[in-house]
Amino acid sequence: MFILSCEPATCAVPEWHKELFKGHEETLTAEGWSPGALNLAQAFATKLRTLLAHGDVTKLLVDFSRRPDDPERFSRFSKRLTEDQQRKLDERHHHAHLNLLKQRIREEKAKEGQALHLSIRTEDSADMGAIELVFDPSREIESAFVRKWADALRTAAPELRILTVTDPNYGLSAALREEFTSGFGSISVVAARSSFLEGNPIRWDKLKKLLLDTLPR
């Protein structure tokens, strides 16, 4: 049933693009990825015994979480590249990732009749909870799943802020929903980055266990 992905998995830069970030290495490590996201996504993949699709270059080259036609998929750094260089970035990385997800969704739908995509990342903002589940309320497969998972999370950890956020226009998820109009949902699982970096508001190992133990199956 589950298709797993982690778009901002790394801040890696291919050798032929390193000149773009010369003198901006700190920006690359601060803004170019989602610390802890790949670690969390790999835990999901292990628990569910399923494959994980993840970004293989920094989002400051091309942002995998955006729609393939969104001009903002290129950052202030990669917008300095030529059109041909940008096209190659799209083909080798962004389009390759999206096509892999679509292939796995088709296979899962053919086998199970439906598929649920979980896109995993970490964020830090002043008002975010320990865990946020982002979904499209017009998709019953998403609404029902998020409702069940959020209830289980709140029961297991009443001291934590568990938020459900409606955002039907989130780039990657919206693009996949357009492709798969029925029997499919795409939910973003967003964990507090501070848990990974500082152990607040919950230790990272406990947050991972909480998510995996309460995941509806």
N, C-alpha and C positions, 0 to 999 in steps of 0.2 A: 504493500500500500504506500509506503513512504519513499519519497525521492528527496535526498539530502544534498544541500549545497552550502558553500561558504564562499561568498564572493570576495570580501576583503581579507583574504587569508594570509597575505604576505606583503612585504615591502620590497621584494626583489626587483632588480632592474637589469635587463639584459645588457651585456657589455657594450653593445653598439648604441645604447641610449644613455649611458652613464654621464656623458658630457652635459646632458640637460640639467642634471642635478648637482653639478660641480659647485661647491660653496653652499649648497642647500641640503646637506646630508641630514641635519637635524630636523628640517621640515619633512623630509622623506620618512624618517622613523616616527615622527609625531603625528603626521597626517596621512601617511601613505598606506595604512592598513588598519586592522582592527585587532589589537593585541588580545590574545586569549580565544579568539573566535575559532581558529582552526583546531585548537586543543579541545574545545567544547564540541565542535562538529565531529571530530574523530571519535569522541566518546559516544556520541549518538550512533555513528556508523558501526562501532564495535558492538554496542548494545543491540542494535537492530539487525546486525549481520547483513548490512547492505553497503553499496558503494557510495562514495562521497565525491561529488564534483566540486572543485574549488578553484578560485582564481590563482593564476601562476605568476602574475606580475603585480606591481603596486598599482593601486587605483589612481595614482597620480600620472600614470601613463594612459590607462583606460579603465573607467569605472564599470565593472561587471554588473553592478546592481542597477544600472540605468538602462533605459530602452535602447535598442540598437540604432535608432535614428535621433537620439537626444544629443544635441551639440555639446551639452555639458558633461557628456561621458569623457571628454578630454579636459584635462586640467589646464591651469595657467601655464604649466610647463609643456605639456604635449600639444597645446594649441600652437606652439612655435614650430612644430614639425610640418613638413610638406604634406600635401594631400595624399601623395603616394605612400609616404611613411605612415600616415594615419590609417589609410586603407589597409596596409599590411598589419598594423596593430589590431584593427577590427577583425580581419580574417584569421589571424593566428591565435588570437586570444578571446576577444569578446564574442564573435560569432561562433567560434569553436566551442566555447562554454555553453552558449545558449542552445546550439544544435545538439550537444551531448545531453542536456537536460530534456529537450524535446524528445529525443530518441528514447530515453529512459522512461519518460512519462507514457509514451505510446506503448512501450513494452509492458509497463505495469498495468495500464488500462486494459490491454488485451488479455492479460493474465487474471487480473482481479476485478475488472469492471470499473474501477475507479483508481485515482491516484491522488496523494496529498503531498505537496512539495513543502518542505521546511527549509527556509533560508536562515542561516544562523550567523549572528554577528554580535559584537559587543559595542556599547556606546556609553558615553558619560555626558549627562546634561543635568542641570540643577534640579529639574522637576521629574526626572525619570525614576521608575521604580527599580527594585532589584531585578525584576523580570518583566518584560513587556511582550505581549503577543499581538502582532499587527495583522489585521485581516480585512476582508471585504464582507460587510454584513449582508450583502445581497446574495452571497453564496452560502446555501444552507450547510454544505459540507464543511465550510470554514467556521461558520457561526456555532454549529453544534460542537465541533471539536474544541474550539477555543473556550466555549462555555464550560465544557466538561473538564478540560485541563486546568483552567483558572480556578474552578471550584476545588479541584484536588490539591492544587498548589496552596490555596488559602487555608484549606483544612490542615494540611501538613505543616505549614509555616505561617501561622496567623500574625506573627510579628513583622513579616516582610510586606513591602508594598508590591503587590502583583497587579499590573495594569493590563487592561485590554484596550487596544487602540484601533479605531476604524480608519483605514486609509486604502480605499480601492484603487488609488492612482499611483501607488508605489511602483516605480519603473519596471523592474524585472518581473514582479508578480503580475502587474497589469498586462505586460506583453504576453506572458504565458496564458493568462486567462482568456485573452483574445484568441489565442490559438486553440485552446481546449475549452469549449463553451459548456460542456456538461461532464459530470463525473470527475471533476477536477477542482482542487483548491490549492492556494498558495499562501502560506502563513510565514511571517517573519518572526523568528524567535530572537529576542534582543536581551542580552544579559548585561548587567552593570559591569563596565570595564574595571571599576574600582575594586570589585571582588577579586579579579585576576591580579591586579597590580598591588593592592593594599590589604585585601582580605575583609573589606567593608562593602556593604552592610552584612555580608556573610562570607565565610571562608570559601575560596574557590572550589575546593573539593566537595564541600557540602552543597554548594549551589548546583554543581554538576549532578550529584547524587539525587538532589531534590527534583530536578527536571526529569531525569531518567526514570526515577521511581514512580512519578506521577503521570508520566506520558500515557495517554489513553491508547489502548492497543485493540 
